[in-house]
């Protein structure tokens, strides 16, 4: 009855870690108090898995911020700017790398493969003096053992770690990160030796880079790394985990040929073709960890379907060598369905969060061993049947409208430069116009009034007045700062996806379905269970109210269809693009209603467009085609005078810049400052961009306030590669998570920098 879980959520069922971290960062609690909350969380997770019957329980998947940053700490790869003097890395250095501090910016943060989780990007070069500087993996193994739970310590594999890194500042971009392999392997050996000495019998290396398109040189690095580690690993059972996609045939061959490796883990949910590779040949005597329980979605497993696959695999690899597992870490799913006391009963029966997935893994392992829990399987089959036949899932009119979209291109009639001319006549903006991305700080008072309104403790009138007051305050702040295109601050919104989902049909919501996005930041993805439509206008009331408070242009703020899709738990009973087209039609109705209400600038955020890009290049074109088409559907019906903005968050856009141009937005704002302005390199390489563009001029994910000079310097770098008449000046992202004491001076400096450069440009003419 062999069962395994790749990893588990860290935040806790009620976000206990989030609140402990934020209290510690605010100086309201001690390091000891933070450590106590964390130890209690780890203990409850290990015990929960142990009691559920899981045989291979992971340790070292907990983190105070991010598991890649934990690996950076383990290797002592601290960038010089943090003035670390050696020894065991403590909270000060660790959190400075993650969040920055008063004097030093944070390390870059980017998406973990195609998920909404962000990792801290290691900065490496030939000068880095690696040293064993964090004993976390060994300490947590011992901690679990002390509780009577023997765990499988999990490490980010050495090759994936290097391939997920970037050359540090001043190091040639062409520097081979893999050349550092001989420098980091001695530290991995120290960790392995300590784990062995502590009594570990298994060790798990996560090597998710194996699912990417890797050339032979990169694949060779896996062979070299594990050959070098072989003698140290002797006496341990070694599992190498890959996840998030099919593993390419060459990588499969490399992986299954590695020396000293006992077991291989595969994602059989997103990697359905991997089954064919296994059927084509699996190394004799090795273990197969079969990821048949979805770690990235919240639907209950089709136990009968999974058991069929497992039976087939068992006949290939042998009864004793098959282990039932999750497709990836459960970090990407919600924690526990038990805490959902208000969720609709029928929909709840269709779901499984992390805690329930652990039980599913165990039930499948027991069934495979001939101890099938008939009642559990029977309840599961009933839930599967109910979901297939429920009338709540299908809306024929919506299906028809979405199907009709496929043949047409849905573009605005006039090209972007002509539209920008028409819009400028109406908006009359200065050069280097200033704006923000949408949200303003969400104060405790604001959250309280929304909570009370939801709980019917305040009347609708009281709620509207409170929100109106907040919008008025935000408008005044922006006018006082002399920002050119305003936002209403989104005080009525809890989350940029949930807010819209709550007003669309086909969505369900949880009370505690939180998922970690980065650090202490959690999101609560809506659940798309059925066909999507918009019963009535969603934002027109608030946007119109905000526009009536100012003579300046007020942006209508919407979340785009691809982002709503990618940041939700999406139904898995139809292709994702069909669901996306349905959402696009709903947003199109909203865009047109905003325009009718006199809103002339509408921002349709596609923060997650890049993140949904499949990991394998062969699948890129199909995804980008329907994703870009979905965005164009939303705004193809507006007049030339209506300026359409979009915003994109963390990611490397250079490889999809032509798709971004094809979106045909009038203005695009993009995260830029934390990623060393990588974005600008695409324009240096000769890509011509004719629409408006606002690469972020400062990082809003850090409490640091940039100076006017620093922002002016950033804008100058942009002006070196972009035309003056298309450049916008804006922060990297929304200001929701910042405090007003940080926001006001930062925006003041941003506006001052824009004005300074306007003066300089005017006098240079």
N, C-alpha and C positions, 0 to 999 in steps of 0.2 A: 504493500500500500504506500508507494512512494509519491509524495506530494511536495511541491516547492512553490514559493512565492518570490518573484524577482526583487521586489522592494515594496515599501509601504508608505502611505502618506505620513508626513512629519508633524503637521499642524495640530493634530488632535481633533476629536469629534466636535468640539465646540471652539476651535481655534485657540486652544490654550497657549500654544507656543507663540502665536502672533501677539497676544496681549502681554505675555511675559517679556518678549523681545522689546516691544515698544515701550513698556514701562521701564525696562533697563536702559534703553537708549535715551529716554527722557530724564534719567537720573532719579526715577521714583522708586526703583528697587535695586537690590544688590546683585552682583554676579552670582552669589550663592543661591539667591532666590530663583534666578533664571536657571541655574544648573539643577535645582531641585525639581522645578516644573518639567524640565527636559528629561531628567532621570525617571520621573513618574510616568511620563508618556512612553518612553522606551520600554519600561517594565511592563506596562499594560499591553503594549503591542506584542511583545514576545510571549507573554502569558496567554494572550488571546489566540495567537497562532498555535501555541503548544496545546492548548485545551481543544482547539478545533481539529487537532490530529495531524497538523503539517509536520512532515519529517525534516525537510531542509528549510530552516527558518533563517532569513537574512539578518545580519547585524552590520553596523556601519552604513546603513542607508538613512539614518537620522542625520540631520544637519542643522546647524544654527542659521545657515543662510543658503548654502548651495554645495552639492557634492563635488563639483569640479573645483570650486574654491578650497574645499577640504583637501583635495589632492594637491593643489598648489601649496597649501600649508604643510602637508606631509612631506613634500619635496623641498621645502624651504625656498621656493621660487618667488620670493617677495621682491617686487620692483623697488629700486633704490630710493624712490621718492618717499617711501614710508619709513625710512630711517630705522629699519629693524636691525638690531645688533646681535642676532643669533639667539640660540636657546630655543625653548619650547614657545611656539607662537601663541600668544594670549589673545583675549577678546579685543584689546585696543588695536593691534595690528590687523587682526582678522576682519573686524568691522570697518576699519579704515579702507582696506582693499575693496570691501563690498560696497561701501556707502560714501567714501570720501570723508574728509573732515574739514575743519575750518580753513586749513591751509593747502590741502592736497586733494586733487580730484580722485574719484573712484576709478576702478578698472572698468573696462568696457563690459557691457552686458549684452548678450544676444540670445536669440531663440535656440532652445535645445532641439535640434533637428526640426521636425515640422509640428512641434507642440507649442502650447502657449506658456510653457515653462521657460524661464530665462536662466542662463548660466553665466558665471563671471569668467570672461575669456583670459586664460593665462597669457602673460607677456614674457616671451622667452628670447634668448639670444646666446651667442657664444660666451658672453661674459658672466652668465648666471652661475653662481657657485651653489650647486644643489647640496642640501644637507637634510638629514632626517629630523624634521622640526615639529612634527605633530604626531603623537602616539595614539590618536583618536581611535583608529581601527582596532588596535590591540586592547586599548582600555575598554572599548564597548564590548568586545568579545568576552573579556574577563568579567565585565559587569553582568552580562547575560548569564555567564556560567555560574556566577555567584548567586543568581536567582534560580539556578537549577535548569537553565535552558541552554542546550548546546546549539550554537548557531553556525551559519556559514558566513564568515566575514566577506564583505563585498568591497572590491577596489575598482576604481575606474582603470581599465587596462592601460598599460604604458603607451601603446601605439595610438589608441584613440585619444588619449590625453594630449599627445604631441600634435596630432592632426586637428584637434579642436582649438589649438593655441594660435597665437599670432606673433610675428616678430615684434620685439619691443621697440620703443621709439629710438631712432638713430640706427637701427639694424636694417640692413638691406631687405626689401620686401621679398627678394628672391632667396633669402637665407633658408636653407633646408632645416626645418624643425626636426625632421627625423634624424639629423646628424647628432642630436642630443641624446639619442637612445642609450649609447654607452655610458652617459653621465647620470641618467636617472635609474637605470637598472640596478646599480649597487644599492640604492635606497629601497627599491622594491624588495631586493633580497633581504635587507635588514628587517623589513616589515614582515615578510614571509617567515623568516627565522624566528622572530618573536612570537608570531601567531602559532607556529609549530610548538615552540617551547611552552606556550600557554595552554596547549592541548587541542588546538583546532585540528579536525580531521579532513575538512573540506575548505576550499577557498573558491570564491567566485570572482572572475574578472569580467567586467562589463566592457565589451568591445563593439559598441554600436556602429562605429565607422565601417565595420565589415559589410554593412548593407549598402554603402555608397558605391558610386562608380570609381573604383580605385585602379590606378595603373599597376603594372607588374612590380615597379620599384617600391610602391607603398605596400603591396601585398607581401613582398619579400621581407619587409620590416617585421611583420608578424612572425614569420618563420625564424628570423634572427633573434627577436626578443624572447620567444618562448624556448628556443634552443639554449639561449644564455641562462634562462631561469630554471631550466630543467633539473639540474642537480640540486638546487635549493628547494625546489618543489617536491623532490623525491620524498615519498612517505605521506604526501598529502593527496587527496582526490581533488582534481582541478576541473572546475566548470568554466567554460567561456560562453558568455551570453551575448547574443546579438538580438536586436529588436527594431521595430518600427517599419519594416519593409521586407520584401523578398531579398534573400541573400543571392548575389550574382553567382553564376556557376563557377567562375574562377576563384572567387572568394571562398566558396563552399569547399572547393578542392584544397585550397591553402589551409583553411580552418581545420578540416577533418584530417589533414596530414600533419598537424602540429605535434611535436614531441612532448611527452610528459603530460598531455591533457587527457583527462578521464571522461569528460562529458561536454556535450554541446547543447546550448539552448537556442531555440528558434521561435520567432513570432509566427504562429500559424493562423493568426487572424488577418493581419495586414500583409502577411507573406504566404499567400495561398500557393504560389508556384514552388515554394521551398519544398512542399510535399513531394513534388515530382523529383526533385534532386535527391531527397532521402530514399524514395523508391528506386531511383537509379543506382543507388549504392551508398551504404552507411558502414563506417569502419567496424569490423567485428570486435566484440568485447567492450565497446564504448557505450556510455549512457546517452540516451536522448532525452533532453528536458523539453517536453512538447508544450508550447505556449498556446493552449486552446481556450483559455478564459481571458476575455478581452480586458486589458489593463487601461484602455483609453476611452471606454464608453460605459454607460450605466445600465445597459440592457441585461436582463437575466440571460444566462447562458442557455442555449438550446442543448440541454444535457444529452438528449438522444443523438443529435447530430454529432456532438463532440465525442460521445462514446464510440460511435461508428468509426470516426477518424482514429481514435486511440486503439481500437481493436485491430484496425488495419496496420497501424504502426507497430503494434506489439508483435504481429506476425513477422514483421521485417527485422526488428532489432532484438527480439527476445523478451520474455516476460519479466525477467529481473532487471532489465536495462532501460525500461521506459518509466519516466517520471512525469507526472501531470503537473503543469505549471501555468502561470499567468503569461500572457503574451509579452509583457514588459512590466516595469514597476507600476504598482497601483497608485503611485504618486499623482498620476494624471486623472484619477477619478475621485469622486466624493467619498467621504470616510465611512459613514454608517447610516443605513436606511432607518434604523431604529429611532433616530432623532427626528424623523419626518412624521409628526403626529397629525399635521393638517393636510398632507398630500392626499389627493383623490385616491380612494381605495383601489379602483380598477387599474389606474395608471401605476400605482405603487406595486401592484402584483406583477407588473412587467419589468420591474427594475432590480438591480443588484449593485450596491456600492462596494467599497473595498472590503468591509467586514463580511458582506454576503459572498463576495467572490472567493474569499478564503474558504468559506464553507463549501462553495461549489467545487473548488479544486479538490478538497478532501472527499466530497461525495463521489466525484468522478474516479478518484484513485481507488476508493473502496469498491465501487462498482466494477472496476477493471480487475480487481482482485477477487471478484465473486461475492462481495458483500454489499449488494445494491440496496439502498434505502428506498424501497418501493414507494412509500408515502411521499418522500421528497421528490422523487422523479415524477410521480403522478401529479403533484401540485405544480411542478414546473411545466409539464405538458399542458395542463389546463390553462396556465397563464399564457403560454405561447399561442394556444388556439384562440384565446380571448383577444389577444392583440391582433391576430390576423383578421378576425371577423368583426371587430368593433366598428360600428358606424361612425364613431368619433374620429377615426383615422382618415377617412376618405371624403373629399368634397369634389364631386364630378366637375363642377363649373371651374374650379381652380385648376384641376388636372388638364382640362381642355384649354384654358387660357395659356398655361405654361407650355403645353405641347405645341401651340400655334407659334410660339416665339422662335422655334429652332431655325426656321428658314430665313429669317430676316436679319439684317445687320444692325439696325437700331442706332443710327448715328445722327448727330445734330446736322442740320442742313448746311450750315456755314462753317468755314474753317476757323481754327482757333485764333489766328492773328486778327482776322476781320471781326470776330466776336469781341476780342479784347479792346479793339478801337471803339466799338459801339458801347461797351460797358464803361470805358473810361469817360466818354462824353457824359454818361449818366452819373457816374460815381465821383468823378473829378478828384482822383487821389493824387497825392504827391509821389515823386519817385521814392523808391525804397519804402513803400507803405508798410505800416506796422499793424500787427494783429496778434491775437493769441489763438490757441488751438481749440478752446471751447469751454472747458470747465474751470471754475475758480474754487478756492479752498472750501472743503465741506466741513463746516464747523460742527461742534457737538450740538449746538442749539438747532442747527439745520437738520441734523440726523434725528434729533429728538422730535421735532415737529412732524417729520415724515412718518416716524414710527407711530406717533400718537394719532395721526390722521388714519394710518392703516388700521390701527386698533380701535378706531371710531371714538377716540377720547377727545378729539377736537372736531368742530363742525367743518364742513367744506368751506364755509365763508372765512372762518378763522385761518384755515390752512392756506387758502388763496391769498389772504392778506399778508400772511407771514412770508410766503414765497415772493409776493409782489414787492415787499419791503426789501428782501434780499436782492432781487433783480435790480431794484432802484439803486441800492448801495453799490452793486457791481458796475452798473452803468456810470454812476458818478465817479467811481475810482478811475475807470478807463478814460472818461472825459477829462478829469483832472490831470491824468498822466499824458493826455493828448495822443491817445492811440487812435489810429485812423479808421480801422474797421473793427466794430465792437462785437462782443458776444454777450449772451445774457447770463452766463456763468453756470447754467444747468443746475440750479438749486433744487429743482423738483425731481432730479434723477438720482437714483441709487447707483446705477451702473449703466454703461453705454449700450449694453446689449439687453440686459434684463428689462430696462425701462421700456424698450420697444416691444420685446417679447410679451410683456404683460398686457399690451394693447393689441396684440395680433392673435388670431385664432390658430390652433394647432400647437400652442406652447403650454408647458406646465412648469411650475416653479417649486423650488425646495426652500425650506427654512434654514437648513444647515449643510446644503450641498456644496460646501466651499472646497476650492482646489487652489493649491499654491501656484502663484504666478512668478514671484521672485521674492526672496527675503521673507518679510512678514506680510507681503501683499498677497491677498487671496481674491479669487473671483468666484462667483456663484453662477456657473453656466445654466441657462435655461435648458429645458428638455424639449426638443422638437419631436413630437410624437405623431403629428398628423399633418394634413395639408394646410398651408399657411395662407391667410388672407387678412385684409385690414377692414374691420367693421366700421371704423370712423376715424376722423383726423386725430393725430397723436400729439403734435407739437405746435399746431397753428395758434392756439390760444395764447401760449406763453411767448412765442416769438413775436406775435403781433403786439402783445402788451409791452414787450421790451422795445420794439421799434417805435412805439408811440412815446417812449420816454426820451428819445434823442433824435437829432437831425442827422446824425452820422449813420452810415450803413450798419445794419445789425444782421449778423449772420444767422440764418436758420440752421440748426444743428441736427444732423441725422447720422445714424450709423448705417453703413452700406451693407448690401446683401451678403457679400462674401465674408465680411467680418462677423455679421450676425451668425452666419453658418459656422465659420471656423471657431467661434467662441461659444458655441452651444454644444450640448450633447445632441448629436443629430440622429434622427431615425436611421436604422440600418436596413430597412426593407425596400428602399428604392435608391437609385444612384444619387449621389450628393448634388450633382448639377441640377437635377429636377427640383430638388428642394430649394436650391439657390435661385432658380428662375421664379419660383413662387414668391419668395421673399422680395425679389427685385420688382415684381409687379406691385406688391404692397407699398414699397418705398416710392415707386413711381407716382402712385396716387397721392402720397404725402408731399412730394416735391411740387407737383402741380397745384395742390391746394395752398402751399406756402407762397408760390408765385402769385396766385390769384389774390392772396391776402396782402400783397405789396412787399413781400420780402424779396429783395433783388440780389442778395448774396446767400447762397445755400451751400453749406459744407456737408458732403456725404463721406464720412470717414471710412476708409478702407485700411484700417490699421493692420489687419491680419491677412491682407492679400498675399504677401510674400510667404508668410508662414505656412499657408496651405499648399505650397508648391511641393509636388511629390519629390521624394528623395532621389529617385532615379531619373536621369536626363531623358530617357526614352518616353517618360510619361508627362514631361513638362508642357509640351505644346498643347495637348488636349486640355489639361487643367487651365492654362492661361487663356485659352480660347474661350471657354465658358465663363471663367471668372471675370475677364475683361468685358465680355458681352453682357454679363449680369449688371456690371456697373453702368454701362452705357444705356441699358434699358431704363434705369432709374431716372435719367435726365434728358432723354432724347426728345421729350415733348415740350421743353421750355423755349421761350423767346431768346434771341441773341443777347438781349439786355440783361438777362439773368445770369449772374456769374456763378459758375459751379466750382467749388473748391473740393479737394479731398485731402486727407491726411494719412500718412503711413508711419508706423512705428519702427522699432528696432529691426533691422535686417540688412542683409547685403543686397542692395538693389541693382548693382552694376550688371548682373547677368540677366536681369529682366527689364532693363531700361526701355527697350523697344515696346514691351507690353504696356509699360506705364505711359509711354507716349500715346499708345493706341487707345488708352482709356479715354483720351480726348477731354480731360478736365480743363477748365480755364486756368486754375491755379492749384498747385500741389505743394503741400508742406510736408517735410520729411525729417525724421530724426537724423542728426548729423554730428552733434558735438562730442558724444561719448565714444564714437567709433573713429576718432582721428580724422574726421572729414573724408572718409573713404569715398563717400558719395561724390565728392567733387572730382575725384580722379576720372570718373566716367566722362565728365565734360572736358577735362584736359585731354582725353584721348580722342576728342573730335566729335562726340555725339552732339548734334544740334538739338536744342530744346527751345521750342517757340512759345510755349505757354508760360504762365507765371509760375515761379518756383520760390519756395521759402525753406531752404535748408536751415534747420534749427540753429540758433546762435548761442543758446546755453542749455545746459543739462538740468532738467527739472527733477530728475530722480535723486539729486543730491541737495542737501540743505545749503550748500555753498552759494554765496551771492557774487556773481561775476562783476568786475568793474566795467565802467563805460569803455575804457581803453581796450580791455580784453575782447569785449563784444565788437568794437569797431575794427579791431584786428581781424576777427573772424569774418566780418562782412567784407573787408578788403580782400581776404583770400577768395571769397566767393566772386567778388567783382573781377578778379583776375581771369575767371573762366566763364562767367555768365554776363549776359547783357544787362546793363543798368536798368533798362525799362521793363525787365521781366522779374527782377529780384524783389522778394518780400522779406520782411524782417519779423521773426517770430521765435518764441521758445521752441524747444524740441517736442513738447507734448503738452497735454492738459495739466492744469495747476491744482487739480483736485486734492492731491495728497500732500501739498505744501501748506505752510502756515502763512497768514497775511504778512507777518513780520519778515518773511523771506520773499514773498511775491512782490510786494510793493517796491522795495528798493531794486530788486532785479529788473522789474519792468521799467522802472524809472531810468535805470542805466541803459536798458535796451533802446528806449525812445531817444535818450540823449545821444547814443551812438549813431542812430539813424539820422538824427538832425545834424550831427557833426559832419557826417559824410555827405549829406545833401549840400551843406555849405561848401565843403571842399570840392565837390563835383561841380557846383555852380561857378565857383571862382576859377576852376581849371578850364572852363569853356573859353 
